[in-house]
């Protein structure tokens, strides 16, 4: 029997010493980017985009490519990909971006926005060319203008102009807040970023869907990571302080798909969705009740509604507006080599 609630992995070492300093912002506070500055909006009442994390790695590049190819087949004019981090493994070296990012994504038709994962943020101590954390990531995603990336090989995909490592994507129907959760296994968020996050929650338009993205999964029942108490603390402190919660939370880091729903005291449920099975060769299974390495998360009201831990996959998200009503619909697809993408989960969220 598998767990149906989040778990804590016992006896995990404290690796917060791995936390890296952040690069200086490229853009101006409060680090907003409007999607229309990058990509035309074709339908003001509907937006479509993909979400996936952990596509990097060289152990099974066929899995990543299959996912990218299937997303490309689904692509609709005006849509994009929001990457949930870990584009390259095992360190964020510029030399890894050509094979792990630019070549696989060369034929994806739309722009790619991203938050950095722990591997994107880490620094290889044995590198022959010393570099700072996120040097390559910022070159690819946080440029002042679109241009050819020198370490992209012959790719036609240009750099993006995200204003900072933590930032907000503004769209006609949704506000998408992207947190940076650094290198440690369970994440780390600086005080400056927490303050920014609180302000973003308080200033988010009430007539748009509010989406939160972070790499490290707050809630998980997997056997490699389990839940992140530091991320839960950061999020719940922000929600309690501001009185504002997102309509849905997306993360990667865990190499599978999980959809949790958390019931809050006011009766509102918030989905927490993990989509980190983007192609890295190691998939993470859901823990079983008889596995003594784990214990249930000691917080009530959080339940695992759906999961897929045996195949790689991705999310397709659609937000529609009808009158003053907003609805987010999510489809999770798993992929197998040479076969069409298989629909594994469907969920709907209405604007609270």
WOBELNOR-V930768 format. One record per run of one state. SS is the DSSP state (~ for helix, > for strand, _ for the rest). FROM is the first residue (numbers start at 0). TO is the last residue. Records with the same first field share a line. If there is no record, write none. Layout:
SS=FROM-TO ; FROM-TO
//
This chain:
_=0-0 ; 2-5 ; 9-14 ; 18-30 ; 37-44 ; 52-59 ; 74-78 ; 83-92 ; 102-110 ; 114-116 ; 121-133 ; 142-159 ; 161-165 ; 170-172 ; 178-189 ; 203-207 ; 214-220 ; 222-227 ; 242-246 ; 251-255 ; 263-267 ; 275-284 ; 286-286 ; 288-292 ; 296-300 ; 308-311 ; 322-323 ; 334-340 ; 350-351
>=1-1 ; 6-8 ; 31-33 ; 45-51 ; 79-82 ; 111-113 ; 141-141 ; 160-160 ; 166-169 ; 173-177 ; 208-213 ; 221-221 ; 247-250 ; 256-262 ; 268-274 ; 285-285 ; 287-287 ; 293-295 ; 301-307 ; 312-321 ; 324-333 ; 341-349
~=15-17 ; 34-36 ; 60-73 ; 93-101 ; 117-120 ; 134-140 ; 190-202 ; 228-241
//
